[in-house]
Amino acid sequence: MANPIFGEARLPLADGRELTLRFDFAALAEAEDAADKGTEEMIREMSKGGARLKTARAMLFGALRHHHPEVSLSDAGDLLLTDSNAVSEAMGRAMEQMADRRAEQNPSLGTATIKAVPSRGIGTRSSKHGAKAA
């Protein structure tokens, strides 16, 4: 069961599997390493809906590490291609919970810097020439 205390959400996949995303300090540190960007920069990029694929993949990878350490960075990228809407929705729910927890622990910070991932994909669209910015 997903745990809202840490910013967790279930991720049902098209193939019938279900993964659990968890956004916590460790997840964000993993994502920073994978994207070679700071947390605030990644969250800003994700909240605008036009995140670079590298950023979206890194955030998903970090969020999967706690419950699914066997998942590789490449696997996270594959999930973005095969289950992009489900990934976006689950990441949005987990990030919202993380923001709510942060606001509860320190009301002066609020949730302004952590906003949910848009619920419609990851900010790219497909074409015959590959993914393009939306």
C-alpha positions as CSV (number, residue, x, y, z in Angstrom):
1,M,0.0,0.0,0.0
2,A,1.3,3.5,-0.8
3,N,2.3,5.6,2.1
4,P,1.3,9.3,1.8
5,I,3.8,10.2,4.6
6,F,6.7,9.9,2.3
7,G,5.0,11.0,-0.9
8,E,4.1,7.6,-2.3
9,A,1.8,6.5,-5.0
10,R,0.9,3.3,-6.8
11,L,1.8,3.1,-10.5
12,P,-0.4,0.5,-12.3
13,L,1.3,-0.5,-15.6
14,A,-0.4,-1.6,-18.9
15,D,1.2,-5.0,-18.5
16,G,-0.6,-5.7,-15.2
17,R,2.3,-5.0,-12.9
18,E,2.0,-2.4,-10.2
19,L,5.0,-0.4,-8.9
20,T,5.2,2.0,-6.0
21,L,6.8,5.4,-6.3
22,R,8.3,7.1,-3.3
23,F,9.5,10.7,-3.2
24,D,11.7,11.3,-0.2
25,F,15.2,12.7,0.4
26,A,16.9,9.6,-1.0
27,A,14.7,9.6,-4.2
28,L,15.5,13.2,-4.8
29,A,19.3,12.7,-4.3
30,E,19.1,9.7,-6.8
31,A,17.3,11.9,-9.3
32,E,19.8,14.8,-8.9
33,D,22.7,12.4,-9.7
34,A,20.9,10.8,-12.7
35,A,19.9,14.2,-14.2
36,D,22.9,16.2,-13.0
37,K,20.6,18.9,-11.8
38,G,19.4,20.2,-8.5
39,T,16.1,19.3,-7.0
40,E,14.5,22.7,-7.3
41,E,15.5,23.0,-11.0
42,M,14.0,19.5,-11.7
43,I,10.8,20.3,-9.9
44,R,10.4,23.6,-11.6
45,E,10.9,21.9,-15.0
46,M,8.4,19.1,-14.1
47,S,5.7,21.5,-12.9
48,K,5.8,23.5,-16.1
49,G,4.9,20.4,-18.1
50,G,7.8,20.6,-20.5
51,A,10.4,18.7,-18.7
52,R,13.3,17.3,-20.7
53,L,13.2,13.5,-21.0
54,K,16.4,13.2,-19.0
55,T,14.8,15.0,-16.1
56,A,11.5,13.0,-16.2
57,R,13.5,9.8,-16.4
58,A,15.7,10.8,-13.5
59,M,12.7,11.7,-11.3
60,L,11.0,8.5,-12.1
61,F,14.2,6.5,-11.4
62,G,14.7,8.1,-8.1
63,A,11.1,7.6,-7.0
64,L,11.3,3.9,-7.9
65,R,14.6,3.1,-6.0
66,H,13.1,2.6,-2.5
67,H,10.6,-0.1,-3.4
68,H,12.2,-1.4,-6.7
69,P,16.0,-1.2,-6.4
70,E,16.3,-3.6,-9.4
71,V,14.9,-1.0,-11.8
72,S,17.6,0.7,-13.8
73,L,17.7,4.2,-15.3
74,S,17.1,2.6,-18.7
75,D,14.0,0.8,-17.3
76,A,12.7,4.1,-16.0
77,G,13.0,5.5,-19.5
78,D,11.2,2.5,-21.0
79,L,8.3,3.1,-18.5
80,L,8.0,6.7,-19.7
81,L,7.5,5.5,-23.2
82,T,5.1,2.6,-22.5
83,D,3.1,4.0,-19.7
84,S,3.6,7.8,-19.9
85,N,0.1,8.8,-18.7
86,A,0.1,6.4,-15.7
87,V,3.6,7.5,-14.8
88,S,2.6,11.2,-15.0
89,E,-0.5,10.7,-12.8
90,A,1.4,8.6,-10.2
91,M,4.3,11.1,-10.1
92,G,1.9,13.9,-9.7
93,R,0.1,12.2,-6.7
94,A,3.4,11.3,-5.0
95,M,4.9,14.8,-5.5
96,E,1.7,16.4,-4.1
97,Q,1.9,14.2,-1.0
98,M,5.5,15.1,-0.6
99,A,4.6,18.8,-0.9
100,D,1.8,18.5,1.6
101,R,4.1,16.7,4.1
102,R,6.7,19.4,3.7
103,A,4.1,22.1,4.3
104,E,2.8,20.3,7.4
105,Q,6.4,20.0,8.8
106,N,7.3,23.5,8.1
107,P,4.4,25.8,7.3
108,S,6.6,28.7,6.4
109,L,7.9,26.9,3.4
110,G,4.5,26.0,2.0
111,T,4.2,24.0,-1.2
112,A,5.1,26.8,-3.7
113,T,8.3,25.1,-4.9
114,I,6.9,21.6,-5.2
115,K,4.0,21.3,-7.6
116,A,2.5,18.3,-9.1
117,V,3.6,16.9,-12.5
118,P,0.9,17.7,-15.1
119,S,-1.5,14.8,-15.6
120,R,-1.2,14.7,-19.3
121,G,2.0,13.0,-20.3
122,I,5.6,14.2,-19.8
123,G,5.6,17.2,-22.1
124,T,6.5,15.5,-25.3
125,R,4.4,14.4,-28.3
126,S,5.2,11.6,-30.7
127,S,5.7,12.1,-34.4
128,K,7.1,10.1,-37.3
129,H,10.5,11.7,-36.4
130,G,10.4,10.9,-32.7
131,A,9.4,12.8,-29.6
132,K,9.1,16.5,-29.8
133,A,8.5,19.2,-27.2
134,A,4.8,19.7,-26.7
